Amino acid sequence: MKLTVVVDNYVPISTPSPFLGEHGFSLLIELDTAKILLDTGQSDAVVKNLSLLGIHPNQLDAIVLSHGHYDHTGGLRYLLQHRSKPIPVYGHPDIFQNRYSVAGNRRCYIGVPDTKEDLTALGAIWHLTANPIEIAPQLIFSGEIPHVTAYETGDDKLVVSNECQCDCQDEIKDDISLYYSCPDGLVVIGGCTHSGLVNTVENGFQLAGQTQLKGWIGGTHLGPVSKDQQDKTLSKIEEYAPEFLAAGHCTGLGMMAELQRCLQERFIPAFLSQVIKVD
């Protein structure tokens, strides 16, 4: 399996090609049998960056949306517009909820920028389920992730607007990850991991019948959460002892430094164009 970061907040200064960075995330998963894109960033940068990697949107076999935030779904429209045929799009049924970020008097819409109907018209074939499914050999779509830890309480600045137009903390039940099962352990592929890193790993162990975390790649959303959640998650990561942990996007530079301290050379900044090969 080959993993390539297609969209991220950070572009390494050493990157030779003119990749476009933005607040968002997209990851290309290349298997022997399929090319799958997890998330699409927030703009047409995903199409431009894929082109620099030598990939046309028509070469993708499926798209997976990790959750319904604009910085993971906004590029979907552009991918579909550049394709000549429909494509399966996997996600949770709740991805189209009305979502906002609040800070003081500021309230900003952060949900999917396009309607389901518009994206369907452009060629999205929806597979929306809260249940785990295998979408390719050895690759499991998590479905809704159970919350088993008490300390992974998430980001209280993210809210959802209900039918009464009242805001409440968004539990982000549509947050999903992908699990790739190897003979020597589990590789977790996440978008933002709003469900919590530990909840996500433990769910993967159960679904894949694994007990060892081989590796992790994606956003961790550890930057915006409480110090208690950060500290307990770092402790658990040390216990998992993965071969690699590649974090970017919503992790934040401060938490990346903490992960580097914790894991040393096993930590990889998952910046734009980063490639990881998994045997």
N, C-alpha and C positions, 0 to 999 in steps of 0.2 A: 504494500500500500504506500502510495506517495501522497503527502499532504502539502499543499502550497497555499500560503496566505495571499489572497487576491485583493482584499480590502482591509485596511486597518488605519487607526489614528496616526500611526507613525511610519515614516519611510526612512530606512537607514541611509545615511549620507553616502555609504559605499555602493548603494544600488546603482548599477550602470544605466538602466533604462529609465525613461521618464514616467515612472508609475505615479498615479494620482492617489494621494492619501486623503482621507476624510474621517470624520467621526462615524465609524461604522465597522462592520465585520463581514467578511466573506471568505470561505475556505473551499478550495478545490480538492476533492477526494478522488484519487485515481486508483481504481482496482483493476485486476486483470480482466474483469467482466463488465466494468461500467465506469463512467465519469459522473460523479455526483457533486453538486454544489450545495454547500451548507450556507445559507444566508446570502444576501445580495447587496450589502451596503445600503447607502441611502440615495444614490444617484446613478448616472450612466458611467461612473468611474469603473464599475465592475466589468462592463463591456470593454472599455479601453484597456484595462489591466489584463483581462483574459487575452485580448489580442496580442499584447506584448509577450504573453506567455505562449503564444502560438495556438491558442484555443478559440474556436468560433463557437458561439452559443448553440449552433446546430449539433455540435459534438457532445453536448451534455445529454445524459440519459435521464436525469431526474434532478429536481431542486427540492431542498428541505428548508423549511423556515423554522428557526429555533423558537421564535415567539413573535408576538405582534407589535414590535416597536419599529419606528420608521427607519432607524439606522441599520436594521437587518432585513427590511422588506422593500425599501424604496427603490432599489435597483431592479426589482422583478419586472416592472413594466418595460424597462429598456431591454432586458434580456429577451422577453417575449416578442418585442417589436423587431428584434434582430434575427429571430428564428423564422424558418419557413414551414414549421410543423408544430403541433401541440406538444406539450411535455407534462409528465406527472409532477405535481407539486404537493409535497407532504407537509403536514402540520397538524396542530391541535385545533379542535372546533372553535376555541375561544379567541383565535388570533385577531379577529376583526372587532374586538371590544373597543369602546371609546376610552382612550388612555391619556393621562396627563402627568406632567411633572410640575410639582408645586414648590415654590421657595418664597416665603413671605407672601407678598401680594401678587407675585408672578405665577401665572398658571398657563402652561404651554402644552398644546396637543402633541403627543408623541406616538400616536398609533399608526397603523398602516395607512399610507397616504392615498391609496387607491381602493376602490370598492371591489368586492369579490366579483360582482357582475362585470365590471370593466376588465378585470384581469382574466376572467373566463373568456370574454370576447377576444382577447389577445392570444389565447391558446393555452391557458392554464387548465390542466385536468386535475381537479382537487381530490386529494386523499386525506381527509381531515378526520383524525381519530385520537381518542384519549388512551387507546390501548397500544401496547408494544407490538411491533411487527418487524419481520426481517425484510428489509428493502433490497438487499443484495447478499450474496454469500458472506457469512461471518459479520455482517453489518446490521445492527439492530437499532430501530427507531424506538426510543425509550417509552413514548407515550407519556401520560401524566406521571410526574415523579412524586412518590409519597414523601412527606416530611417526617422524618424519624428523629431528628435532633431537636432539642429545645432551644439551642442558641442560634440557629440559622434563621433569624427573623426577617432578613431582607432589608430593603431600602424604603424607609417610611416617607420618602419624598415622591414616590411613585403611587399614583392613585388611579382608580377607575370610576367612571361616572355611571351610576345605575339608572334604572327607568325613572326614578324620582328626581334625577339630576343632582343627586347627592354624591359627594366624593367619599370614598373609603379607601384604605390602603389596598393597593393592588397585590393580590396574592400571586399573580402571574402563573396561574395554573397551566397555562399553555406553554410554559417553559419546558422545552425538551432538549435532549442530547442524543448523540449517536454513540453506540458501543461497538467496537471492533474487537473480536475475540481472537487472541493469538494462543499458541500452545503454552507460552510462558507468562500469560497474564492478559489483562484487559487494557485496551486503549480507549480513553474517554475523549469524545470530540464534542465540545460545547460551543454555544453561541455566547450567551451572557451568564449562564448558570445562576439565574435568579432563584432557583430552588435550593441553592446552597451546594457547595462543592462536595461536602461529605454526604449529604442526601443523594446527590447524583451518583457518586461512586458506589455507595452501598446498594442503590437500586440496580446499577449495572452488574455488580457482583451477583445479585439474586437472579437477574434475567439471563445472564450469560453462564451461570454456574462457575464463576471464577472467585478466587480469594486473593489474588495478587494484582495490584495496579502496576501495569507495565509503563503506561505513559498517559499524558493529558495534553490536550491542545485546545485553545480557545480563550474566550473572556471568562473571568472569574467573578466579576462584580464585587470583589473584595474591597476596592477603594472606597465606595460610598457607604459601607455597612458599619456597624458598631465595632468599637475596639475589642469588645468581648468576642464577637463573632470572628474577627480577624485573628486574634490570638489562639482561640480554640481550633480554628481551621488550620493554621500553621502547624500547631502541635500534631494534629491528625495527619497532615501531609508528611511530616517527618516519620510518623508511624507507618504510613503507607510505603514509604521509601521507593518511589517510582524511579524507573531508569531515566525518564525525562519528564519535565513539566514545561510546556511552552505556553506562556500566558501573554495576552495583549489586550487591546481595546479597553474595556471598562475596568480592567485590573488596576490601572493607575500606576504612575512611575514609582510612587512611594512604596506600594505593595510589591511591585516588581523587585525593588531593592531588597525588601524583606524576604521574598522568595529566593532571590540570589544568595542572600546570607544563609538561608535555611538549607538550600539544596546545592550550593556551590556550582560546579560545572554541569550538574544535571538540570539546571535552569536554563531555558532558552527564551529570549524575548521573541514573541510571536509577531514580529513586525512585518510589514508588507514585503512580499516576495520570499519570505522565509520558507525553506523546504525541509521537510522531515520525511525520511523513508523508514518504514516499519516492516521488518521481516515477519 
